[in-house]
Amino acid sequence: MTRELHIVGFKVGRETYGVPITSLHEIVRVPEITAVPDAPEYMEGVINLRGKIVSVIDLRKKFGEKQLAVDRRNRILVVEWNGRLSGLIVDSASEVLKIPAGDVEPAPAVLQEGGLNCVTGLGKYNGRLIVLLDMNKLLSHGGAAQKNGSDERVAAKPEVRGAAAR
């Protein structure tokens, strides 16, 4: 019996991406999102998901998509990472894909060098390629940038206020 990867497929732009089904909590329609000040551009804000606050990242912005059309097919993939829930806005969520382990190729070195180290491999499925993402690398990179950026801004603000007060 060959081992299969169970992947949740979703689209961002023209590409199909996949994450392990084990990291997915649920898929929801895009509700009203509350903006968070001083967040990175790709951080849309937070949502209240049945009493839990979930930070929401727009993968379309994070991946550099130019056309960000709001569509009724847009979804938020709610994933669990480090014991917390995070939401990822995608153009559409397709289906659960079962990809034989033998049909998964490692990510080309050029992707690793280009800063896309969140790509773990490429799955071959029905004649197309599925870009497989590592949720830990995808979310930790965004989280680290957000933490460092907001810490610097917080530290800079009192100095400006102090100088302005003199």
Secondary structure, 3 states (H helix, E strand, C coil): CCCEEEEEEEEECCEEEEEEHHHEEEEEECCCCECCCCCCCCEEEEEEECCEEEEEEEHHHHCCCCCCCCCCCCEEEEEEECCEEEEEEECEEEEEEEEEHHHEEECCHHHHHCCCCCEEEEEEECCEEEEEECHHHHHHHHHHHHHHHHHHHHHHHHHHHHHHHC
